């Protein structure tokens, strides 16, 4: 009996201690009294970056800063260029606005930047962005059919990338894509995939050397790395950090090459092989001259002044302007870029050579003139009596549409023609 009483006492004591401990814990939790050192241990953690293993870290760190944004500013028509099938505004009236953005990669210490031609197409002004900076860029060379272009930003101060040999690409190797999807907000984004295939024959719309629409077939590198709008012109790098391709386009369910418009399509992107761009890069480097670059803006100003103030300069006897891109693309079959002839002075060299209002001058002595400003600059280098070979595009009915006296459907398909103009000193200016 005594023994049982002792056992009951011990059991009662243990239960009392357990109850007190439980109450203490409940009270501590209810009062939020977790010890500070325990909180610090949970929250104040560190990550040893040196322990992170990734095959892409070194490449991304090496080349990301060499990728820039490319901004395409265009002179956009101030209003709807058509009203009832006719022009309702002055076709030469326009204002500048940001028309699109893309990416580019610095490829030389002199400031040469490789990008897609479609990124800078129809631009009246081009700038590049890197970090918080924006700099004016000059379009040095471009190839519409290959969809490549070379820009120059002298003194940009960014490390150039190393060009690879895209002929040595292997299916299955890593493809690291860096660019500005959706613009500056997501600049220098890195996406990763593999080379899915090479030598893909891709048909696309392009322009001839004067800007008129045509169809071309190019060989592309297929990758499954994410390519979004704005990535165009950026870089596709291998594991050595070498530039192997230029991200250009991605496929989606709207692509007509697929049998069904409802097809589900994921991660099919195309890149221009860097070897395709190398001849253009070589040409851009060979024509580089630092002194010429530094004096370019001053020279352009001097030529503009000479063109407008010298009464004895050689002239063709035409009044010219540049049609807005919206008008060029609205005409069936398309129009080339160039100097649009709105007037031809009777008896002038242009008149005697057969030029007419509505013609678009696209080339002078094998030099492409994509605007009336470029035509004026080109002619400023000639003397009275010089004979120049002029290539122009003539679409019957175009001038009547521009003047508003005919419907756009009356324009007939045009073609290129060439004539020789002997320049003279005239009282009427361009």
Buried (B, 14 or more C-beta within 10 A) or exposed (E): EEEEEEEEEEEEEEEEEEEEEEEEEEEEEEEEEEEEEEEEEEEEEEEEEEEEEEEEEEBBEBBBBBBBBBBBBBBBBEEEBBEEEBBEBBBBEBEEEEBBBBBBBBBBEBBBBBBBBBBBBBBBBBBBBBEEEBBEBBBBBBBBBBBBBBBBBBEBEBEBBBBBEBEEBEEEEBBBBBBBBEBBEBBBBBBBBBBBBBEBEBEBEBBBBBBBBEEBEBBBBBBBBBBBBBBBBBBBBBEEBBBBBBBBBBBEEEBEEBEEEEEEEEBBBBBBBBBBBBEBBEEBBEEBEEEEBEEBEEEEEEBBEBBEEEEEBBBBBBBBBBBBBBBBEBBEEBBBBBBBBBBBBEEBBBBBBBBBBBBBBBBBBEBBBBBBBBBBBBBBEBEEEBEBEBBBBBBEBBBBBBBBEBBBEEBEEBEBEEBEBBBBEBEEBB
